[in-house]
Amino acid sequence: MEILNQFKGKTDRITQERRALLDRFTNMLSDFERPIKVNFICTHNSRRSQLAELLFHVISRELGMEDIQSYSGGTEATAFNSRMVD
């Protein structure tokens, strides 16, 4: 969890261009029924989608968005990447 704490409170590092996209995404989410379910997909669900889901979860909780649920998945079945827990 120490690595996740490094991300907290550092939203000022987000570029204005990226922030504009995130604001559009946030506004779009406000129109959906609750709870909102977001699924991050990559090929094997062994790293990228898991990291995206984790960061999204942490950031959404930091912003008080308790009604958003996040998940990760893959398009192909493979083994778990051990580097995710090293």
Biotite code that builds the C-alpha atoms (Angstrom):
import biotite.structure as struc

atoms = struc.array([
    struc.Atom([0.000, 0.000, 0.000], chain_id="A", res_id=1, res_name="MET", atom_name="CA", element="C"),
    struc.Atom([2.985, 2.317, 0.380], chain_id="A", res_id=2, res_name="GLU", atom_name="CA", element="C"),
    struc.Atom([3.291, 2.662, -3.389], chain_id="A", res_id=3, res_name="ILE", atom_name="CA", element="C"),
    struc.Atom([-0.380, 3.663, -3.610], chain_id="A", res_id=4, res_name="LEU", atom_name="CA", element="C"),
    struc.Atom([0.103, 6.359, -0.996], chain_id="A", res_id=5, res_name="ASN", atom_name="CA", element="C"),
    struc.Atom([2.629, 7.981, -3.331], chain_id="A", res_id=6, res_name="GLN", atom_name="CA", element="C"),
    struc.Atom([-0.211, 8.696, -5.780], chain_id="A", res_id=7, res_name="PHE", atom_name="CA", element="C"),
    struc.Atom([-2.538, 10.251, -3.229], chain_id="A", res_id=8, res_name="LYS", atom_name="CA", element="C"),
    struc.Atom([-2.719, 14.012, -3.272], chain_id="A", res_id=9, res_name="GLY", atom_name="CA", element="C"),
    struc.Atom([-0.698, 14.373, -6.479], chain_id="A", res_id=10, res_name="LYS", atom_name="CA", element="C"),
    struc.Atom([-3.458, 15.163, -8.907], chain_id="A", res_id=11, res_name="THR", atom_name="CA", element="C"),
    struc.Atom([-1.735, 18.504, -9.565], chain_id="A", res_id=12, res_name="ASP", atom_name="CA", element="C"),
    struc.Atom([0.694, 16.573, -11.776], chain_id="A", res_id=13, res_name="ARG", atom_name="CA", element="C"),
    struc.Atom([-2.062, 15.793, -14.273], chain_id="A", res_id=14, res_name="ILE", atom_name="CA", element="C"),
    struc.Atom([-1.674, 17.911, -17.409], chain_id="A", res_id=15, res_name="THR", atom_name="CA", element="C"),
    struc.Atom([-4.409, 20.371, -18.351], chain_id="A", res_id=16, res_name="GLN", atom_name="CA", element="C"),
    struc.Atom([-5.159, 18.371, -21.497], chain_id="A", res_id=17, res_name="GLU", atom_name="CA", element="C"),
    struc.Atom([-5.591, 15.143, -19.512], chain_id="A", res_id=18, res_name="ARG", atom_name="CA", element="C"),
    struc.Atom([-7.578, 16.967, -16.831], chain_id="A", res_id=19, res_name="ARG", atom_name="CA", element="C"),
    struc.Atom([-10.012, 18.222, -19.505], chain_id="A", res_id=20, res_name="ALA", atom_name="CA", element="C"),
    struc.Atom([-10.539, 14.630, -20.689], chain_id="A", res_id=21, res_name="LEU", atom_name="CA", element="C"),
    struc.Atom([-11.035, 13.433, -17.120], chain_id="A", res_id=22, res_name="LEU", atom_name="CA", element="C"),
    struc.Atom([-13.528, 16.224, -16.472], chain_id="A", res_id=23, res_name="ASP", atom_name="CA", element="C"),
    struc.Atom([-15.523, 15.141, -19.532], chain_id="A", res_id=24, res_name="ARG", atom_name="CA", element="C"),
    struc.Atom([-15.419, 11.537, -18.273], chain_id="A", res_id=25, res_name="PHE", atom_name="CA", element="C"),
    struc.Atom([-16.551, 12.624, -14.800], chain_id="A", res_id=26, res_name="THR", atom_name="CA", element="C"),
    struc.Atom([-19.437, 14.636, -16.233], chain_id="A", res_id=27, res_name="ASN", atom_name="CA", element="C"),
    struc.Atom([-20.467, 11.663, -18.350], chain_id="A", res_id=28, res_name="MET", atom_name="CA", element="C"),
    struc.Atom([-20.460, 9.397, -15.274], chain_id="A", res_id=29, res_name="LEU", atom_name="CA", element="C"),
    struc.Atom([-22.801, 11.738, -13.433], chain_id="A", res_id=30, res_name="SER", atom_name="CA", element="C"),
    struc.Atom([-25.569, 10.774, -15.879], chain_id="A", res_id=31, res_name="ASP", atom_name="CA", element="C"),
    struc.Atom([-25.373, 7.022, -15.176], chain_id="A", res_id=32, res_name="PHE", atom_name="CA", element="C"),
    struc.Atom([-27.439, 5.043, -12.685], chain_id="A", res_id=33, res_name="GLU", atom_name="CA", element="C"),
    struc.Atom([-25.696, 4.018, -9.492], chain_id="A", res_id=34, res_name="ARG", atom_name="CA", element="C"),
    struc.Atom([-23.677, 2.017, -8.747], chain_id="A", res_id=35, res_name="PRO", atom_name="CA", element="C"),
    struc.Atom([-21.458, 2.667, -11.745], chain_id="A", res_id=36, res_name="ILE", atom_name="CA", element="C"),
    struc.Atom([-19.407, -0.363, -12.776], chain_id="A", res_id=37, res_name="LYS", atom_name="CA", element="C"),
    struc.Atom([-16.152, 0.209, -14.694], chain_id="A", res_id=38, res_name="VAL", atom_name="CA", element="C"),
    struc.Atom([-14.247, -2.743, -16.178], chain_id="A", res_id=39, res_name="ASN", atom_name="CA", element="C"),
    struc.Atom([-10.615, -2.407, -17.332], chain_id="A", res_id=40, res_name="PHE", atom_name="CA", element="C"),
    struc.Atom([-9.695, -4.960, -20.002], chain_id="A", res_id=41, res_name="ILE", atom_name="CA", element="C"),
    struc.Atom([-6.318, -5.973, -21.420], chain_id="A", res_id=42, res_name="CYS", atom_name="CA", element="C"),
    struc.Atom([-5.225, -9.121, -23.209], chain_id="A", res_id=43, res_name="THR", atom_name="CA", element="C"),
    struc.Atom([-4.257, -11.340, -20.267], chain_id="A", res_id=44, res_name="HIS", atom_name="CA", element="C"),
    struc.Atom([-5.482, -9.470, -17.157], chain_id="A", res_id=45, res_name="ASN", atom_name="CA", element="C"),
    struc.Atom([-2.071, -10.055, -15.662], chain_id="A", res_id=46, res_name="SER", atom_name="CA", element="C"),
    struc.Atom([-0.761, -6.486, -15.214], chain_id="A", res_id=47, res_name="ARG", atom_name="CA", element="C"),
    struc.Atom([-2.156, -3.518, -17.119], chain_id="A", res_id=48, res_name="ARG", atom_name="CA", element="C"),
    struc.Atom([-5.849, -3.976, -16.423], chain_id="A", res_id=49, res_name="SER", atom_name="CA", element="C"),
    struc.Atom([-5.135, -4.876, -12.787], chain_id="A", res_id=50, res_name="GLN", atom_name="CA", element="C"),
    struc.Atom([-3.019, -1.758, -12.271], chain_id="A", res_id=51, res_name="LEU", atom_name="CA", element="C"),
    struc.Atom([-5.580, 0.437, -14.020], chain_id="A", res_id=52, res_name="ALA", atom_name="CA", element="C"),
    struc.Atom([-8.383, -0.984, -11.874], chain_id="A", res_id=53, res_name="GLU", atom_name="CA", element="C"),
    struc.Atom([-6.388, -0.517, -8.674], chain_id="A", res_id=54, res_name="LEU", atom_name="CA", element="C"),
    struc.Atom([-5.412, 3.074, -9.442], chain_id="A", res_id=55, res_name="LEU", atom_name="CA", element="C"),
    struc.Atom([-8.960, 3.915, -10.521], chain_id="A", res_id=56, res_name="PHE", atom_name="CA", element="C"),
    struc.Atom([-10.311, 2.418, -7.295], chain_id="A", res_id=57, res_name="HIS", atom_name="CA", element="C"),
    struc.Atom([-7.867, 4.335, -5.095], chain_id="A", res_id=58, res_name="VAL", atom_name="CA", element="C"),
    struc.Atom([-8.411, 7.642, -6.890], chain_id="A", res_id=59, res_name="ILE", atom_name="CA", element="C"),
    struc.Atom([-12.201, 7.300, -6.969], chain_id="A", res_id=60, res_name="SER", atom_name="CA", element="C"),
    struc.Atom([-12.229, 6.619, -3.217], chain_id="A", res_id=61, res_name="ARG", atom_name="CA", element="C"),
    struc.Atom([-9.905, 9.556, -2.575], chain_id="A", res_id=62, res_name="GLU", atom_name="CA", element="C"),
    struc.Atom([-12.369, 11.748, -4.468], chain_id="A", res_id=63, res_name="LEU", atom_name="CA", element="C"),
    struc.Atom([-15.302, 10.406, -2.428], chain_id="A", res_id=64, res_name="GLY", atom_name="CA", element="C"),
    struc.Atom([-16.853, 8.391, -5.256], chain_id="A", res_id=65, res_name="MET", atom_name="CA", element="C"),
    struc.Atom([-18.035, 5.455, -3.165], chain_id="A", res_id=66, res_name="GLU", atom_name="CA", element="C"),
    struc.Atom([-20.740, 4.518, -5.672], chain_id="A", res_id=67, res_name="ASP", atom_name="CA", element="C"),
    struc.Atom([-18.287, 3.479, -8.402], chain_id="A", res_id=68, res_name="ILE", atom_name="CA", element="C"),
    struc.Atom([-17.174, -0.159, -8.578], chain_id="A", res_id=69, res_name="GLN", atom_name="CA", element="C"),
    struc.Atom([-14.144, -1.178, -10.622], chain_id="A", res_id=70, res_name="SER", atom_name="CA", element="C"),
    struc.Atom([-13.053, -4.509, -12.049], chain_id="A", res_id=71, res_name="TYR", atom_name="CA", element="C"),
    struc.Atom([-10.363, -5.918, -14.323], chain_id="A", res_id=72, res_name="SER", atom_name="CA", element="C"),
    struc.Atom([-10.487, -8.640, -16.937], chain_id="A", res_id=73, res_name="GLY", atom_name="CA", element="C"),
    struc.Atom([-8.732, -10.126, -19.927], chain_id="A", res_id=74, res_name="GLY", atom_name="CA", element="C"),
    struc.Atom([-9.565, -11.451, -23.359], chain_id="A", res_id=75, res_name="THR", atom_name="CA", element="C"),
    struc.Atom([-7.346, -14.558, -23.118], chain_id="A", res_id=76, res_name="GLU", atom_name="CA", element="C"),
    struc.Atom([-6.840, -17.055, -20.288], chain_id="A", res_id=77, res_name="ALA", atom_name="CA", element="C"),
    struc.Atom([-3.213, -17.221, -19.109], chain_id="A", res_id=78, res_name="THR", atom_name="CA", element="C"),
    struc.Atom([-1.216, -17.579, -15.909], chain_id="A", res_id=79, res_name="ALA", atom_name="CA", element="C"),
    struc.Atom([-0.962, -14.835, -13.299], chain_id="A", res_id=80, res_name="PHE", atom_name="CA", element="C"),
    struc.Atom([2.073, -12.585, -13.738], chain_id="A", res_id=81, res_name="ASN", atom_name="CA", element="C"),
    struc.Atom([4.112, -13.020, -10.544], chain_id="A", res_id=82, res_name="SER", atom_name="CA", element="C"),
    struc.Atom([5.647, -9.536, -10.923], chain_id="A", res_id=83, res_name="ARG", atom_name="CA", element="C"),
    struc.Atom([2.315, -8.110, -9.792], chain_id="A", res_id=84, res_name="MET", atom_name="CA", element="C"),
    struc.Atom([2.962, -9.264, -6.229], chain_id="A", res_id=85, res_name="VAL", atom_name="CA", element="C"),
    struc.Atom([6.741, -8.941, -5.998], chain_id="A", res_id=86, res_name="ASP", atom_name="CA", element="C"),
])
